[in-house]
Amino acid sequence: MAQLSNVTVGATPRRADKTITFDNTAGNGAVGTVALFTTTGAVLVKSIGVSCTADLTGALATISLGVVGNVGGLITVTTATTIDSGQIWADGTPTANLKALPAALKDILINSNMQYDILTAGITGGVLKISVVWEPASGNGNLV
């Protein structure tokens, strides 16, 4: 493992998972944010996968994936009802047959908390699971 001015290169990758069951309550699908992971220091996100295990519902609801201060910085604003069970949400067009992760979902340096942003109307139902493979990029880098 090499060090480059406080950045650890070649650290052992770690994985964090979180499942959100939306019900249109504060922090769980109502218009606003849904907290996913708390980040301290800097972390290198190697890959992000978001899968749907129950169709998202909510008339006019939209969702994006980003970090604090960058709505849609990872996955652009998407109509929630287009995200169905068995699909992978990696961009504005969820699919069951993703061939490769888009560049926005791999090898990203972040130092802010990750979150879903619910923008136009609440998400009343459905389940998303997010999996993040990451490694510390600073001495205090952590994602939980």
SVG drawing of the C-alpha trace seen along z (x, -y; Angstrom):
<svg xmlns="http://www.w3.org/2000/svg" viewBox="-50 -22 54 31">
<polyline fill="none" stroke="black" stroke-width="0.4" points="0.0,0.0 1.4,-3.4 0.8,-6.8 0.5,-9.9 0.2,-13.1 -2.3,-11.6 -4.2,-9.6 -4.0,-5.8 -3.7,-4.1 -4.5,-0.4 -6.4,-0.1 -8.6,3.0 -12.1,2.2 -15.0,2.3 -18.7,2.7 -21.7,0.9 -25.3,1.8 -28.6,0.1 -32.2,1.0 -34.9,-1.7 -38.6,-0.9 -40.3,-4.0 -43.6,-5.1 -43.8,-8.9 -42.7,-9.8 -39.9,-12.3 -36.6,-10.8 -38.2,-7.8 -39.8,-9.0 -41.4,-12.4 -40.2,-15.3 -36.7,-16.1 -33.7,-13.8 -33.3,-10.2 -30.0,-9.7 -27.9,-6.8 -24.3,-6.8 -22.4,-9.1 -18.9,-10.0 -16.0,-11.2 -12.8,-12.4 -12.5,-11.4 -13.4,-8.0 -12.9,-6.6 -16.2,-5.0 -15.2,-2.2 -18.8,-1.3 -22.4,-1.9 -25.3,0.4 -28.9,-0.4 -31.5,2.4 -35.2,2.3 -37.0,5.2 -40.5,3.7 -41.9,1.2 -41.6,-2.5 -45.0,-4.2 -46.1,-7.8 -47.8,-10.0 -45.4,-12.6 -42.6,-11.5 -39.0,-11.9 -35.8,-10.7 -32.1,-11.2 -28.9,-10.0 -26.2,-12.4 -24.2,-13.8 -25.0,-16.7 -24.8,-19.8 -25.0,-17.9 -28.5,-16.7 -28.4,-14.2 -24.6,-14.2 -24.5,-10.4 -27.8,-9.5 -29.9,-12.1 -33.4,-13.0 -35.7,-10.1 -39.4,-9.6 -39.8,-7.2 -42.6,-5.1 -40.2,-4.1 -38.1,-2.1 -39.6,1.4 -38.8,4.6 -36.0,6.5 -34.4,3.4 -31.1,1.7 -31.2,-2.1 -28.0,-3.5 -29.2,-6.5 -32.5,-8.2 -33.6,-4.9 -33.7,-2.0 -33.1,1.4 -33.2,5.1 -30.2,5.7 -27.4,3.4 -24.2,4.2 -21.8,1.8 -21.9,-0.8 -21.9,-4.4 -18.8,-6.5 -20.9,-8.5 -21.2,-5.3 -17.5,-4.3 -14.2,-5.7 -15.6,-8.8 -13.9,-10.7 -16.4,-12.0 -16.2,-13.8 -20.0,-14.3 -22.8,-12.2 -24.7,-10.2 -28.4,-10.6 -31.5,-10.2 -33.3,-13.4 -37.1,-13.2 -38.0,-16.3 -41.5,-16.8 -43.8,-14.5 -43.4,-11.8 -42.6,-8.1 -45.5,-6.2 -44.1,-2.7 -41.4,-0.5 -37.9,0.7 -34.4,-0.2 -31.2,1.5 -27.9,-0.4 -24.5,1.2 -21.3,-0.8 -17.8,0.6 -15.4,-2.0 -11.9,-2.5 -10.5,-5.2 -8.8,-8.0 -7.6,-10.0 -6.4,-9.0 -9.8,-9.4 -11.8,-8.2 -14.9,-6.2 -18.4,-5.5 -21.0,-4.0"/>
</svg>
